[in-house]
């Protein structure tokens, strides 16, 4: 390759891979996740002042962190998909299907490690199908995952015979004690969330794979020209999202002690909201692991605060939807300043 061409190629790669990485190179005050953290802190302080006995209690803190951990785990996977410019509407159904798969295996008297492997394999399979259809068949991620949402829910209903699975073999106690237990005052699912977010955040910042995610979401055509394996990256993020949903499903099964095919119903909205509120761009090219956590936490604190204030739970969807719109508006306001 001629020197000029190499130089041009090098500049192009740098421009594409470094395109609008949220939080990685931006200033602290320019990060949406930072302002969401400020809003979360203010909300916690306000509700604690209004409801000091109920909200600001150790038990309620445990419940809040446990409840948003399942959404947060899936939001981490969703963030990877959103960064590349896609979307995954099937996460709630995959969560429920995985719980049914694992519950069915333990109900048959098999060891719990096989149930965990079976659940992870199911999440991997759902994600792989989504990724292949989007990457190699050129289908819309919205349409593909919307179809998978229905397929996953139907699969769970058929496999469970539309019944709750609550009788498990004698070798399943360790699974429920660990997955549904706690350590140092936090539910096991919270520790899984923090570990997963830390690994994903590190991968986004220091690995070529992480830079490729932003490149695909920033400018897919330019990424292809510069040698980024776009199709493979797309498959990988959907598989990652499926595995995150599987982990959330397994931990939820361990906590609840039963598998129901309706688990995760409607969670896709909360997961997308958590990722977008935390700074992930629906158009691709931006997002971060910490944002997924703080976005999930904000939604759960709002939900918890509304319940304590006696607000009808049917209003929760309005608040979640409003926050999604607000997050998109803030992104449109911030974008000209960066560009």
Secondary structure, 3 states (H helix, E strand, C coil): CCHHHHHHHHHHHHHHHCCCCCCCCCCHHHCHHHHHHHHHHHHHHHHHHHCCCCCCCHHHHHHHHHHHHHHHHHHHHHHHHHHCCCCCCCHHHHHHHHHHHHHHHHHCCCCHHHHHHHHHHHHHHHHHHHHHHHHCCCCCHHHHHHHHHHHHHHHHHHHHCCCCECCCCCCCHHHHHHHCCEECCEEHHHHHHHHHHHHHHHHHHHCHHHHHHHHHHHCHHHHHHCCCCHHHHHHHHHHHHHHHHHHHHHHHHHHHCCECCCCCCCHHHHHHHHHHHCCCCCCCCCCCHHHHHHHHHHHHHHHHHHHHCCCCHHHHHHHHHHHHHHHHHHHHHHHHHHC
